[in-house]
Amino acid sequence: MTIQFRADCSYSLIVPTSMGVRITPVNGQPVHCSNTFLLQATSAESNVASVSSYLGLPVKVLTTFVKGSPIAQFIKNDLAGRHIDYEGKDVDQGGPWGYRHQFNIADSGFGARGPRVHNDRAGEVGRTLSVEDFDLDRIFGREGVRIVHLSGLIAALSPQTGTFCLELAKAAKKHNTRISFDLNHRASFWKGRQAELHDIFTQIAALSDILVGNEEDFQLCLGIEGPETGGKNLSSKIDSFKVMIHKVKKAFPNAAVFATTLRQVVSSNCHLWGAIMLEGDTWHVVEPREIPVLDRIGGGDGFVGGMLYAILRGWEPEKWIQFGWATGALVTTLQTDYAQPADEDQIWSIWQGNARVKR
């Protein structure tokens, strides 16, 4: 199966996102024990886009910034360094207690000590993302986009961003842009808003060509009954995941690709990592295998970014999941929570298990 795209597109991939910064202690230390930290610009959706941007495809984020903020300038500089175009409104801060970019404070964990992530999102400027701030006919019509990737994190940020994501999906469908939707359920975002968000997510999923999520995502966002997973090893769960995805396909027949990652945590630095994908009526499975982990955050976004890149390149479907698996594995070896592949060959070497030196 191949996914058809418009030929006349300025961008291979566009993602709406709320940019922020990630603060991580050096040397794998806990936050409360540290006084030296790594600062990086981040968002789950820009993490997805980075795979394609580093490998040479034209990519853009649709976002919003705090006017005059040094953090906003830091983010803009970082996106430019990652070869990502950006478009977004500069919003007045409104004083010291007004808008700001989100802070993600992360302990990567080490060995038996699990990771801990603290999200500080009060006053997040990304919650103001509005369809009124973007010319969707220009973006999807005159400029042209091959894939728009939507995330449940943005759809659930605020009622305004939920409407924004739905309108993006409708505009994409109108202009023959393919729609990728990673459900990304977050319980804290959904609290007290279950009926509202279920309706928004269901509408977006019904328009989507590519649906990504784990068992909790499909169950909690879309009401699809999840698999029976208790008391089994990861490989033995694959059949129950297939049953779940068949239910998703029946509920959302417009989608052509359904995917989920499989992860079993041995320790903070050792995971079993796998994936399954249904493309048309054909299953593609990567049996879980052991990967070393420096920092697990961003591995799932790397998988999605690698899979979308492979789809955009027009490769055969078997390679979509392989490239996605290997890109996710790459991210877990980096201090950043996004992939910075040197080239395609680096990713394929990870897939092949070839870690020999290349001179």
FENRA-V171469 format. One record per helix or strand of 2 or more residues. SS is the DSSP state (H for helix, E for strand). FROM is the first residue (numbers start at 1). LEN is the number of residues. If there is no record, write none. Layout:
SS:FROM:LEN / SS:FROM:LEN
This chain:
E:11:6 / E:20:6 / H:26:3 / H:31:3 / E:37:6 / H:44:11 / E:59:8 / H:70:12 / E:85:7 / E:102:6 / E:116:5 / H:125:4 / H:131:3 / H:136:8 / E:145:7 / H:152:4 / H:159:16 / E:178:5 / H:187:4 / H:194:14 / E:210:3 / H:215:8 / H:235:17 / E:257:11 / E:270:10 / E:282:11 / H:299:14 / H:317:15 / H:344:9
